[in-house]
Every structure is written in C-alpha cells, then in structure tokens.
Amino acid sequence: MLKTDMLVGSTDIPPGMTLKQAARKAVVANVSDLAVKGVRPLAGVVALGLPANLSKQDVRDIAFGLARAAREYGFPLVGGDTNEAKDLTISIALFALAHKRDMVLRSGARPGDIVAVTGNFGDAAAGLKAVLEKKMRPSQLARPLYEAVFLPRAPLDLGLKLASSGAVTASIDSSDGLAWSLHELSRSSHVGIRLDTVPVSNAAMKFADLYGYDEKALALHGGEEYHLVLTVRPSRFAAASRVAKGRLKPIGVVTQEFRGVRLREDGKEIVIARKGWEHFKANK
C-alpha cells in the first residue's frame, strides 16, 4: 500500500509555526490516512522543494522535524529527493503492507451502524482563527488550541486496535473537517448519516462564546484535526469502546432513509453542508 501527501508553505504553514513543526505536520498528515485504515507505515521517502532563501539551519530544522516524527510513529525514512522551488514543499510517500480484507475502508457502513468519533472537534479551527485574526497572542493560546494547530497527533495505535477489533465497518480521518468526512462516508457507502450531537471541544466552545463564533460551525467545518470518524456495528460497540479506552464517542447513526448528513436538533432535521476548511481564510 502507498500513501502520499504534500505540505505547501503558503497554504499549510500558519504564522508562528516553526519549520520543525511544519515538517512534523507533513508526516502526521500521512500517518493519519494509514491509521484510519488500520495499517502501520513501514517506511517513507521525502521529496523537498526548498526556496533559495532558506539557510542551512532552516534545512537542518526541516530534517530534524521529519526524523523526529518518523521516530514518533515507528518507521524509517529511507530516501528521497531535493530541489529548488519558489515555495517550501514537503511531499511524503509512506509504504505499508496489508491484506485488503484487513483494511477498514470508507465503503463499509451499513444502516443501523453507530457513527462515532475518537475526539471532540473545533480546537484547530478556533486555534487557527486565534492566530490569523490575532484574537490571542500565541503565548495566550490555550494549550488544546495551540497543540491542535502546531502539534497535531495522528492516533495510529488507536486506529490499529480498532481495526483489529472487527467492530468497525467504515472509517475516515477528519483532516478535511468533520462534515466533509461524514459526507465522504455517506457517499462511499451509499447511505445517510443522522447526527444526534456535534462533538464540540470545551476549548472551542469557550473560544466561540468569547469571540462570537458558531461553535458547531467550528467543529463541523474546521479541518486539520486528525481524529477517526467511524461507523461501528451496534453489537460490537461496547467491545470497540473498551479497545478505545473511553475515547470512542457515539454521535449518530447510519440510515437508508436519505443520502448525505443531517443533524437532529429540537425536533427538526438540519441538513449539514458538504463543506470543509478553506486553508487560512480568516472569514468563513
């Protein structure tokens, strides 16, 4: 199995992010896509496009960030290429071995399955707005918001455990936003998803209340968060929850009644737009 993803400086590196952090983020984005399939990366290669104005220390910092992240997720970087480019570009390809029957795809959700996530949402969207709109100075960013933007984590071990549990029928990572990811599961599995709740983090709720944002919009349509979005067999949900050690949160159910994503709220069903995060746009 091959997986590749690219980080581009002008669209993927927010103000205040160091080159070490940017290089690590490039690795995290790739690992996350393997984690949701229950596949462990075995090795990676890196192609770098480096602007001419980077210093030797800058290049060392990029190399350090890449190496540190590879160690964090337990695989070697075995080669790659470098070239000059107008914008910093970090392109990573990961290699893994897996039997198709053992992988969790996006297409396996069935009516009656429980829709669940492995974390609450909105921290990255709130943190990025704080940085871009100078709502808080970086030193004043609450820890969850800061870490969501500058130190994201891919739940690789959790993804592997849930995939091996036999309880998960479909899975996707949330890097393009919760709503977008749910729509992708709906489209790939030819089903609808009815939400009972939107899993908003405490920090995002506080940020939304303080600055007048819609907390559900931050959670649904933000991005750059690397939680797992899953559908789980009802008969196996308790077992999956034990495997996840309390990190598995039910948020809805798979249905055959419609296609797309709807939120049940105050006795009504609200259609959730297929919309994800637009990189670094302060106004949505």
MIVEXGU-234602 format. One record per residue (C-alpha): residue in three letters; y, z, x; residue number from 1. Coordinates in steps of 0.05 Angstrom, whole numbers, plus 5000, padded with zeros to 4 digits. Last residue first. Layout:
REM residues N
{resn: Ala; y: Y; z: Z; x: X; resi: NUM}
...
***
This chain:
REM residues 284
{resn: Lys; y: 5633; z: 5130; x: 4685; resi: 284}
{resn: Asn; y: 5693; z: 5147; x: 4728; resi: 283}
{resn: Ala; y: 5683; z: 5167; x: 4801; resi: 282}
{resn: Lys; y: 5643; z: 5106; x: 4817; resi: 281}
{resn: Phe; y: 5603; z: 5124; x: 4879; resi: 280}
{resn: His; y: 5539; z: 5086; x: 4861; resi: 279}
{resn: Glu; y: 5533; z: 5068; x: 4788; resi: 278}
{resn: Trp; y: 5481; z: 5117; x: 4762; resi: 277}
{resn: Gly; y: 5433; z: 5096; x: 4708; resi: 276}
{resn: Lys; y: 5438; z: 5068; x: 4638; resi: 275}
{resn: Arg; y: 5385; z: 5050; x: 4587; resi: 274}
{resn: Ala; y: 5423; z: 5083; x: 4530; resi: 273}
{resn: Ile; y: 5392; z: 5142; x: 4493; resi: 272}
{resn: Val; y: 5387; z: 5130; x: 4418; resi: 271}
{resn: Ile; y: 5403; z: 5194; x: 4380; resi: 270}
{resn: Glu; y: 5353; z: 5220; x: 4330; resi: 269}
{resn: Lys; y: 5381; z: 5269; x: 4278; resi: 268}
{resn: Gly; y: 5361; z: 5338; x: 4254; resi: 267}
{resn: Asp; y: 5409; z: 5373; x: 4300; resi: 266}
{resn: Glu; y: 5383; z: 5336; x: 4361; resi: 265}
{resn: Arg; y: 5322; z: 5292; x: 4372; resi: 264}
{resn: Leu; y: 5336; z: 5248; x: 4432; resi: 263}
{resn: Arg; y: 5312; z: 5176; x: 4432; resi: 262}
{resn: Val; y: 5284; z: 5131; x: 4486; resi: 261}
{resn: Gly; y: 5259; z: 5059; x: 4481; resi: 260}
{resn: Arg; y: 5207; z: 5029; x: 4435; resi: 259}
{resn: Phe; y: 5192; z: 5056; x: 4366; resi: 258}
{resn: Glu; y: 5139; z: 5093; x: 4325; resi: 257}
{resn: Gln; y: 5085; z: 5090; x: 4380; resi: 256}
{resn: Thr; y: 5105; z: 5157; x: 4408; resi: 255}
{resn: Val; y: 5105; z: 5194; x: 4475; resi: 254}
{resn: Val; y: 5130; z: 5266; x: 4471; resi: 253}
{resn: Gly; y: 5188; z: 5308; x: 4495; resi: 252}
{resn: Ile; y: 5218; z: 5353; x: 4548; resi: 251}
{resn: Pro; y: 5159; z: 5392; x: 4577; resi: 250}
{resn: Lys; y: 5177; z: 5427; x: 4643; resi: 249}
{resn: Leu; y: 5129; z: 5427; x: 4702; resi: 248}
{resn: Arg; y: 5154; z: 5472; x: 4759; resi: 247}
{resn: Gly; y: 5113; z: 5532; x: 4737; resi: 246}
{resn: Lys; y: 5062; z: 5530; x: 4793; resi: 245}
{resn: Ala; y: 5054; z: 5453; x: 4789; resi: 244}
{resn: Val; y: 4978; z: 5460; x: 4791; resi: 243}
{resn: Arg; y: 4981; z: 5512; x: 4736; resi: 242}
{resn: Ser; y: 5025; z: 5466; x: 4694; resi: 241}
{resn: Ala; y: 4976; z: 5409; x: 4704; resi: 240}
{resn: Ala; y: 4919; z: 5453; x: 4678; resi: 239}
{resn: Ala; y: 4961; z: 5474; x: 4617; resi: 238}
{resn: Phe; y: 4979; z: 5401; x: 4604; resi: 237}
{resn: Arg; y: 4907; z: 5377; x: 4605; resi: 236}
{resn: Ser; y: 4892; z: 5373; x: 4531; resi: 235}
{resn: Pro; y: 4961; z: 5345; x: 4518; resi: 234}
{resn: Arg; y: 4950; z: 5288; x: 4569; resi: 233}
{resn: Val; y: 5013; z: 5285; x: 4612; resi: 232}
{resn: Thr; y: 5070; z: 5236; x: 4618; resi: 231}
{resn: Leu; y: 5113; z: 5245; x: 4679; resi: 230}
{resn: Val; y: 5183; z: 5243; x: 4709; resi: 229}
{resn: Leu; y: 5180; z: 5270; x: 4780; resi: 228}
{resn: His; y: 5244; z: 5296; x: 4811; resi: 227}
{resn: Tyr; y: 5281; z: 5260; x: 4865; resi: 226}
{resn: Glu; y: 5354; z: 5262; x: 4844; resi: 225}
{resn: Glu; y: 5399; z: 5206; x: 4869; resi: 224}
{resn: Gly; y: 5420; z: 5190; x: 4798; resi: 223}
{resn: Gly; y: 5465; z: 5211; x: 4741; resi: 222}
{resn: His; y: 5455; z: 5181; x: 4672; resi: 221}
{resn: Leu; y: 5414; z: 5233; x: 4636; resi: 220}
{resn: Ala; y: 5434; z: 5297; x: 4671; resi: 219}
{resn: Leu; y: 5508; z: 5283; x: 4679; resi: 218}
{resn: Ala; y: 5510; z: 5252; x: 4610; resi: 217}
{resn: Lys; y: 5479; z: 5315; x: 4581; resi: 216}
{resn: Glu; y: 5531; z: 5359; x: 4614; resi: 215}
{resn: Asp; y: 5589; z: 5319; x: 4584; resi: 214}
{resn: Tyr; y: 5646; z: 5333; x: 4631; resi: 213}
{resn: Gly; y: 5706; z: 5378; x: 4620; resi: 212}
{resn: Tyr; y: 5718; z: 5405; x: 4690; resi: 211}
{resn: Leu; y: 5694; z: 5478; x: 4685; resi: 210}
{resn: Asp; y: 5643; z: 5466; x: 4629; resi: 209}
{resn: Ala; y: 5613; z: 5406; x: 4665; resi: 208}
{resn: Phe; y: 5609; z: 5444; x: 4731; resi: 207}
{resn: Lys; y: 5576; z: 5504; x: 4697; resi: 206}
{resn: Met; y: 5526; z: 5460; x: 4662; resi: 205}
{resn: Ala; y: 5512; z: 5423; x: 4727; resi: 204}
{resn: Ala; y: 5499; z: 5489; x: 4763; resi: 203}
{resn: Asn; y: 5452; z: 5513; x: 4708; resi: 202}
{resn: Ser; y: 5411; z: 5449; x: 4711; resi: 201}
{resn: Val; y: 5406; z: 5404; x: 4650; resi: 200}
{resn: Pro; y: 5337; z: 5387; x: 4622; resi: 199}
{resn: Val; y: 5354; z: 5346; x: 4560; resi: 198}
{resn: Thr; y: 5313; z: 5370; x: 4501; resi: 197}
{resn: Asp; y: 5266; z: 5347; x: 4446; resi: 196}
{resn: Leu; y: 5261; z: 5276; x: 4474; resi: 195}
{resn: Arg; y: 5224; z: 5221; x: 4437; resi: 194}
{resn: Ile; y: 5195; z: 5168; x: 4483; resi: 193}
{resn: Gly; y: 5172; z: 5101; x: 4456; resi: 192}
{resn: Val; y: 5112; z: 5060; x: 4479; resi: 191}
{resn: His; y: 5096; z: 4994; x: 4513; resi: 190}
{resn: Ser; y: 5073; z: 5029; x: 4577; resi: 189}
{resn: Ser; y: 5118; z: 4992; x: 4625; resi: 188}
{resn: Arg; y: 5177; z: 4990; x: 4578; resi: 187}
{resn: Ser; y: 5173; z: 5064; x: 4557; resi: 186}
{resn: Leu; y: 5162; z: 5087; x: 4629; resi: 185}
{resn: Glu; y: 5221; z: 5046; x: 4652; resi: 184}
{resn: His; y: 5263; z: 5074; x: 4595; resi: 183}
{resn: Leu; y: 5246; z: 5144; x: 4618; resi: 182}
{resn: Ser; y: 5267; z: 5127; x: 4689; resi: 181}
{resn: Trp; y: 5334; z: 5098; x: 4666; resi: 180}
{resn: Ala; y: 5348; z: 5160; x: 4624; resi: 179}
{resn: Leu; y: 5331; z: 5207; x: 4681; resi: 178}
{resn: Gly; y: 5373; z: 5171; x: 4734; resi: 177}
{resn: Asp; y: 5359; z: 5118; x: 4786; resi: 176}
{resn: Ser; y: 5326; z: 5168; x: 4833; resi: 175}
{resn: Ser; y: 5283; z: 5197; x: 4778; resi: 174}
{resn: Asp; y: 5214; z: 5183; x: 4805; resi: 173}
{resn: Ile; y: 5162; z: 5151; x: 4760; resi: 172}
{resn: Ser; y: 5096; z: 5174; x: 4730; resi: 171}
{resn: Ala; y: 5043; z: 5155; x: 4679; resi: 170}
{resn: Thr; y: 4977; z: 5187; x: 4654; resi: 169}
{resn: Val; y: 4980; z: 5254; x: 4690; resi: 168}
{resn: Ala; y: 4923; z: 5303; x: 4676; resi: 167}
{resn: Gly; y: 4873; z: 5279; x: 4728; resi: 166}
{resn: Ser; y: 4892; z: 5337; x: 4774; resi: 165}
{resn: Ser; y: 4894; z: 5291; x: 4835; resi: 164}
{resn: Ala; y: 4960; z: 5260; x: 4813; resi: 163}
{resn: Leu; y: 4990; z: 5329; x: 4801; resi: 162}
{resn: Lys; y: 4970; z: 5353; x: 4870; resi: 161}
{resn: Leu; y: 4996; z: 5291; x: 4906; resi: 160}
{resn: Gly; y: 5062; z: 5293; x: 4868; resi: 159}
{resn: Leu; y: 5071; z: 5367; x: 4884; resi: 158}
{resn: Asp; y: 5058; z: 5354; x: 4958; resi: 157}
{resn: Leu; y: 5109; z: 5297; x: 4959; resi: 156}
{resn: Pro; y: 5165; z: 5330; x: 4921; resi: 155}
{resn: Ala; y: 5221; z: 5289; x: 4953; resi: 154}
{resn: Arg; y: 5280; z: 5330; x: 4976; resi: 153}
{resn: Pro; y: 5354; z: 5316; x: 4975; resi: 152}
{resn: Leu; y: 5398; z: 5347; x: 5030; resi: 151}
{resn: Phe; y: 5469; z: 5319; x: 5023; resi: 150}
{resn: Val; y: 5478; z: 5306; x: 4949; resi: 149}
{resn: Ala; y: 5427; z: 5353; x: 4917; resi: 148}
{resn: Glu; y: 5439; z: 5404; x: 4972; resi: 147}
{resn: Tyr; y: 5513; z: 5408; x: 4958; resi: 146}
{resn: Leu; y: 5504; z: 5414; x: 4883; resi: 145}
{resn: Pro; y: 5450; z: 5467; x: 4889; resi: 144}
{resn: Arg; y: 5491; z: 5507; x: 4941; resi: 143}
{resn: Ala; y: 5555; z: 5509; x: 4900; resi: 142}
{resn: Leu; y: 5608; z: 5467; x: 4932; resi: 141}
{resn: Gln; y: 5665; z: 5509; x: 4960; resi: 140}
{resn: Ser; y: 5657; z: 5487; x: 5032; resi: 139}
{resn: Pro; y: 5657; z: 5414; x: 5009; resi: 138}
{resn: Arg; y: 5725; z: 5424; x: 4976; resi: 137}
{resn: Met; y: 5719; z: 5425; x: 4902; resi: 136}
{resn: Lys; y: 5742; z: 5377; x: 4847; resi: 135}
{resn: Lys; y: 5758; z: 5328; x: 4903; resi: 134}
{resn: Glu; y: 5743; z: 5269; x: 4858; resi: 133}
{resn: Leu; y: 5692; z: 5239; x: 4905; resi: 132}
{resn: Val; y: 5661; z: 5304; x: 4929; resi: 131}
{resn: Ala; y: 5659; z: 5340; x: 4862; resi: 130}
{resn: Lys; y: 5636; z: 5277; x: 4827; resi: 129}
{resn: Leu; y: 5579; z: 5273; x: 4877; resi: 128}
{resn: Gly; y: 5560; z: 5345; x: 4865; resi: 127}
{resn: Ala; y: 5560; z: 5336; x: 4790; resi: 126}
{resn: Ala; y: 5517; z: 5273; x: 4793; resi: 125}
{resn: Ala; y: 5470; z: 5305; x: 4844; resi: 124}
{resn: Asp; y: 5463; z: 5371; x: 4805; resi: 123}
{resn: Gly; y: 5453; z: 5337; x: 4737; resi: 122}
{resn: Phe; y: 5379; z: 5348; x: 4725; resi: 121}
{resn: Asn; y: 5327; z: 5402; x: 4719; resi: 120}
{resn: Gly; y: 5261; z: 5398; x: 4755; resi: 119}
{resn: Thr; y: 5189; z: 5374; x: 4753; resi: 118}
{resn: Val; y: 5195; z: 5333; x: 4690; resi: 117}
{resn: Ala; y: 5151; z: 5327; x: 4628; resi: 116}
{resn: Val; y: 5134; z: 5279; x: 4571; resi: 115}
{resn: Ile; y: 5073; z: 5302; x: 4533; resi: 114}
{resn: Asp; y: 5024; z: 5248; x: 4513; resi: 113}
{resn: Gly; y: 5015; z: 5237; x: 4439; resi: 112}
{resn: Pro; y: 5021; z: 5162; x: 4442; resi: 111}
{resn: Arg; y: 4996; z: 5137; x: 4510; resi: 110}
{resn: Ala; y: 5029; z: 5131; x: 4578; resi: 109}
{resn: Gly; y: 4990; z: 5091; x: 4630; resi: 108}
{resn: Ser; y: 5039; z: 5037; x: 4652; resi: 107}
{resn: Arg; y: 5083; z: 5072; x: 4702; resi: 106}
{resn: Leu; y: 5026; z: 5080; x: 4752; resi: 105}
{resn: Val; y: 4988; z: 5141; x: 4778; resi: 104}
{resn: Met; y: 4943; z: 5120; x: 4836; resi: 103}
{resn: Asp; y: 4870; z: 5139; x: 4841; resi: 102}
{resn: Arg; y: 4842; z: 5077; x: 4807; resi: 101}
{resn: Lys; y: 4884; z: 5034; x: 4853; resi: 100}
{resn: His; y: 4850; z: 5063; x: 4913; resi: 99}
{resn: Ala; y: 4900; z: 5087; x: 4964; resi: 98}
{resn: Leu; y: 4922; z: 5074; x: 5036; resi: 97}
{resn: Ala; y: 4994; z: 5082; x: 5058; resi: 96}
{resn: Phe; y: 5048; z: 5046; x: 5097; resi: 95}
{resn: Leu; y: 5122; z: 5060; x: 5093; resi: 94}
{resn: Ala; y: 5178; z: 5010; x: 5104; resi: 93}
{resn: Ile; y: 5248; z: 5034; x: 5120; resi: 92}
{resn: Ser; y: 5314; z: 4997; x: 5119; resi: 91}
{resn: Ile; y: 5375; z: 5033; x: 5147; resi: 90}
{resn: Thr; y: 5438; z: 4991; x: 5143; resi: 89}
{resn: Leu; y: 5506; z: 5010; x: 5170; resi: 88}
{resn: Asp; y: 5556; z: 4956; x: 5151; resi: 87}
{resn: Lys; y: 5581; z: 4898; x: 5192; resi: 86}
{resn: Ala; y: 5514; z: 4890; x: 5226; resi: 85}
{resn: Glu; y: 5486; z: 4889; x: 5297; resi: 84}
{resn: Asn; y: 5411; z: 4890; x: 5303; resi: 83}
{resn: Thr; y: 5355; z: 4940; x: 5311; resi: 82}
{resn: Asp; y: 5280; z: 4934; x: 5300; resi: 81}
{resn: Gly; y: 5220; z: 4976; x: 5281; resi: 80}
{resn: Gly; y: 5164; z: 5019; x: 5309; resi: 79}
{resn: Val; y: 5113; z: 5073; x: 5296; resi: 78}
{resn: Leu; y: 5150; z: 5125; x: 5256; resi: 77}
{resn: Pro; y: 5098; z: 5180; x: 5248; resi: 76}
{resn: Phe; y: 5078; z: 5217; x: 5184; resi: 75}
{resn: Gly; y: 5080; z: 5289; x: 5160; resi: 74}
{resn: Tyr; y: 5135; z: 5293; x: 5108; resi: 73}
{resn: Glu; y: 5181; z: 5338; x: 5149; resi: 72}
{resn: Arg; y: 5161; z: 5303; x: 5213; resi: 71}
{resn: Ala; y: 5185; z: 5236; x: 5185; resi: 70}
{resn: Ala; y: 5250; z: 5271; x: 5162; resi: 69}
{resn: Arg; y: 5263; z: 5298; x: 5232; resi: 68}
{resn: Ala; y: 5249; z: 5231; x: 5265; resi: 67}
{resn: Leu; y: 5297; z: 5194; x: 5219; resi: 66}
{resn: Gly; y: 5352; z: 5245; x: 5226; resi: 65}
{resn: Phe; y: 5345; z: 5247; x: 5302; resi: 64}
{resn: Ala; y: 5348; z: 5171; x: 5307; resi: 63}
{resn: Ile; y: 5410; z: 5169; x: 5264; resi: 62}
{resn: Asp; y: 5442; z: 5224; x: 5306; resi: 61}
{resn: Arg; y: 5424; z: 5187; x: 5371; resi: 60}
{resn: Val; y: 5457; z: 5125; x: 5343; resi: 59}
{resn: Asp; y: 5521; z: 5164; x: 5328; resi: 58}
{resn: Gln; y: 5518; z: 5196; x: 5397; resi: 57}
{resn: Lys; y: 5516; z: 5127; x: 5429; resi: 56}
{resn: Ser; y: 5578; z: 5110; x: 5390; resi: 55}
{resn: Leu; y: 5582; z: 5066; x: 5328; resi: 54}
{resn: Asn; y: 5639; z: 5015; x: 5329; resi: 53}
{resn: Ala; y: 5592; z: 4955; x: 5334; resi: 52}
{resn: Pro; y: 5562; z: 4968; x: 5266; resi: 51}
{resn: Leu; y: 5486; z: 4981; x: 5268; resi: 50}
{resn: Gly; y: 5435; z: 4946; x: 5224; resi: 49}
{resn: Leu; y: 5371; z: 4986; x: 5233; resi: 48}
{resn: Ala; y: 5300; z: 4966; x: 5215; resi: 47}
{resn: Val; y: 5250; z: 5024; x: 5211; resi: 46}
{resn: Val; y: 5175; z: 5027; x: 5210; resi: 45}
{resn: Gly; y: 5132; z: 5080; x: 5176; resi: 44}
{resn: Ala; y: 5064; z: 5112; x: 5180; resi: 43}
{resn: Leu; y: 5011; z: 5146; x: 5136; resi: 42}
{resn: Pro; y: 5050; z: 5159; x: 5073; resi: 41}
{resn: Arg; y: 5013; z: 5202; x: 5021; resi: 40}
{resn: Val; y: 5000; z: 5172; x: 4953; resi: 39}
{resn: Gly; y: 5002; z: 5208; x: 4886; resi: 38}
{resn: Lys; y: 5040; z: 5152; x: 4852; resi: 37}
{resn: Val; y: 5101; z: 5196; x: 4842; resi: 36}
{resn: Ala; y: 5099; z: 5217; x: 4915; resi: 35}
{resn: Leu; y: 5099; z: 5145; x: 4940; resi: 34}
{resn: Asp; y: 5167; z: 5130; x: 4909; resi: 33}
{resn: Ser; y: 5194; z: 5197; x: 4933; resi: 32}
{resn: Val; y: 5174; z: 5181; x: 5005; resi: 31}
{resn: Asn; y: 5219; z: 5120; x: 5006; resi: 30}
{resn: Ala; y: 5281; z: 5156; x: 4980; resi: 29}
{resn: Val; y: 5268; z: 5215; x: 5027; resi: 28}
{resn: Val; y: 5266; z: 5170; x: 5088; resi: 27}
{resn: Ala; y: 5334; z: 5140; x: 5073; resi: 26}
{resn: Lys; y: 5361; z: 5210; x: 5058; resi: 25}
{resn: Arg; y: 5340; z: 5232; x: 5128; resi: 24}
{resn: Ala; y: 5381; z: 5176; x: 5159; resi: 23}
{resn: Ala; y: 5441; z: 5194; x: 5117; resi: 22}
{resn: Gln; y: 5435; z: 5268; x: 5135; resi: 21}
{resn: Lys; y: 5434; z: 5253; x: 5209; resi: 20}
{resn: Leu; y: 5492; z: 5205; x: 5199; resi: 19}
{resn: Thr; y: 5532; z: 5261; x: 5168; resi: 18}
{resn: Met; y: 5551; z: 5261; x: 5095; resi: 17}
{resn: Gly; y: 5623; z: 5282; x: 5083; resi: 16}
{resn: Pro; y: 5643; z: 5223; x: 5040; resi: 15}
{resn: Pro; y: 5582; z: 5193; x: 5005; resi: 14}
{resn: Ile; y: 5532; z: 5148; x: 5041; resi: 13}
{resn: Asp; y: 5495; z: 5101; x: 4994; resi: 12}
{resn: Thr; y: 5544; z: 5046; x: 4975; resi: 11}
{resn: Ser; y: 5585; z: 5033; x: 5038; resi: 10}
{resn: Gly; y: 5531; z: 5056; x: 5086; resi: 9}
{resn: Val; y: 5472; z: 5017; x: 5060; resi: 8}
{resn: Leu; y: 5404; z: 5051; x: 5052; resi: 7}
{resn: Met; y: 5344; z: 5007; x: 5041; resi: 6}
{resn: Asp; y: 5276; z: 5018; x: 5010; resi: 5}
{resn: Thr; y: 5206; z: 4994; x: 5027; resi: 4}
{resn: Lys; y: 5136; z: 5013; x: 5003; resi: 3}
{resn: Leu; y: 5070; z: 4983; x: 5025; resi: 2}
{resn: Met; y: 5000; z: 5000; x: 5000; resi: 1}
***
